[in-house]
Amino acid sequence: MFYLDWTYLLVIPGLLLGLWAQSKVNRTYQEYSRVPTRLGRPASAVVNDLLHRNGNYAVSVGRVSGNLTDHYNPGTETLNLSEGVYGSASVAALGIAAHEAGHAMQKHEGYAPLKLRTAIVPAVNLCSMLSTPLFFVGLLMAWPPLTTIGIILFAASTVFALVTLPVEFNASNRAVRMLTEGGYVSHDEEQGVRAVLNAAALTYVAAAVTSLLTLLRLLLLARRRK
């Protein structure tokens, strides 16, 4: 039966990569969250400084519950820092906060990949919800047009994962540049910031790889059923 098919093996590397990336993020964050910066300023204050120094006064900085739940919402111009980051002056906290500030500056400067990602989010959410059910219903009913629709919808999610990569890498590069040019971190602290952000970037790489491998699996299943 197709659901016991060998093509399941295709997604295993992506899943393993995702687990390893998440583990590396947690380990790196825990390591550098115990390393204080020489300035000793909390991330919430630093991120405000970074935005204002770069001419961005539209973003409000707030706090959000959870661990590593930090995010920037370009629609509402809000930058929320998690409980462990907001009041912390650690190397990890400043790196994470500056990364979100990088996203805010992308919006401020009209960075094209962020504009594209923001624009396709509603469509991608719908595609993600419908793609797999439509594909497998089409497969069970032996109706190729429905499986094709499912594949196209899933491909939209894959495109989103790929578009996310330059957005995240660029935000991290902006973060390091803003922190170093503003004198918020020393050379040694900069290396810690890079370690935290590089670890976080791996999770997006893993998501893209997993999506590509899953798309390949769907294409192989559809081809075999034909």
Secondary structure as the mmCIF struct_conf table of DSSP 4:
data_model
#
loop_
_struct_conf.conf_type_id
_struct_conf.id
_struct_conf.beg_label_comp_id
_struct_conf.beg_label_asym_id
_struct_conf.beg_label_seq_id
_struct_conf.end_label_comp_id
_struct_conf.end_label_asym_id
_struct_conf.end_label_seq_id
HELX_RH_3T_P HELX_RH_3T_P1 PHE A 2 LEU A 4
TURN_TY1_P TURN_TY1_P1 TRP A 6 THR A 7
HELX_RH_AL_P HELX_RH_AL_P1 TYR A 8 TYR A 32
TURN_TY1_P TURN_TY1_P2 SER A 33 ARG A 34
BEND BEND1 VAL A 35 VAL A 35
STRN STRN1 PRO A 36 PRO A 36
BEND BEND2 ARG A 38 LEU A 39
HELX_RH_AL_P HELX_RH_AL_P2 ALA A 43 ARG A 53
TURN_TY1_P TURN_TY1_P3 ASN A 54 GLY A 55
BEND BEND3 ALA A 58 ALA A 58
STRN STRN2 SER A 60 VAL A 64
BEND BEND4 SER A 65 LEU A 68
STRN STRN3 HIS A 71 ASN A 73
TURN_TY1_P TURN_TY1_P4 PRO A 74 GLU A 77
STRN STRN4 THR A 78 SER A 82
HELX_RH_AL_P HELX_RH_AL_P3 GLU A 83 TYR A 86
TURN_TY1_P TURN_TY1_P5 GLY A 87 GLY A 87
STRN STRN5 SER A 90 SER A 90
HELX_RH_AL_P HELX_RH_AL_P4 VAL A 91 GLU A 109
TURN_TY1_P TURN_TY1_P6 GLY A 110 GLY A 110
HELX_RH_AL_P HELX_RH_AL_P5 ALA A 112 LEU A 140
TURN_TY1_P TURN_TY1_P7 MET A 141 ALA A 142
HELX_RH_AL_P HELX_RH_AL_P6 PRO A 144 GLU A 181
TURN_TY1_P TURN_TY1_P8 GLY A 182 GLY A 183
BEND BEND5 VAL A 185 VAL A 185
HELX_RH_AL_P HELX_RH_AL_P7 HIS A 187 ARG A 225
#
